[in-house]
Amino acid sequence: MSEREAGAATEERADDGARWDSAALARHVARFAAEKKAEHIVLMDVEAALQVTDWFVIAEGRNKRHMNAIAENVARELKRFGIHRLAGTPFTDEQWIVLDFGPVVLHVFSHDARGFYDLENLWSDCERTDYAAEPETSADDSTGDGA
């Protein structure tokens, strides 16, 4: 890929991210977390309850390394679309990593910390959606006219 083509592809990704509303951004954050096998992903619409953000994406990692991989992947993938984190905790925390992308805040917890802080219960009046990763399709699953 030439430098010009790479620049155009980067510009296209940045434009795509700029067009996402906060709900679409939350779904992308969840998808990028799922790519690294985050567990028990929940999207919470907190817009009516909080003035500082619209969505929480809450996920679980099995250990510190897994939590870091989840957070790093989300930050890296969003950056490709021109979306940068505004704030957050260092990736060195073993219990809870927070990444603030403005309208969406990602919380990556250890299992124990998630139960202790229980954000889902704290914000139980907010709409909650359990994220299910989109099923992957393979070439074998296609239903072409080949028959």
C-alpha positions, 0 to 999 in steps of 0.5 A: 500500500502506498503512502497516499493509500495509507493516508486515505485509509487512515482518513476514512477510519477517522471519518467513520469514528466521527460519525458514530453516535454515543450508542454506536461508540459503546457497541464498538467499544464492546466489540473491541473488548470482545475481540480480546475475549473480555467476559460478561460485557454489559452496556449501560445507558447512563445518559439520563443519570449522569451528566459526564457520559452517556454509556458505560461499557463494563467488562471482566478480565481473568487476570491483570494481563488479560485486563491490560490486553482488553483495555489496550486493544480498545484504545488502539482500535478506537485510535485507528478511527480517530477517537482518543481516550480523554482520561483513565487509570494506568494499565497497572491496576490489578482490579479495575481499569477505566478508559474515558472516551467522552461519551463512553467510559470503559470499565474493565474489572477483575471478577472480585472487583466487579462484584465489590463495586457492583456498578450494574447494581449502583446504576440499576435504574439505567437501561442495561444490555448484555453484549453478545459478540456477533457470530463469525461467518466462514466461507462454509456458511455462505448460501450462494447459488452454487447448488 
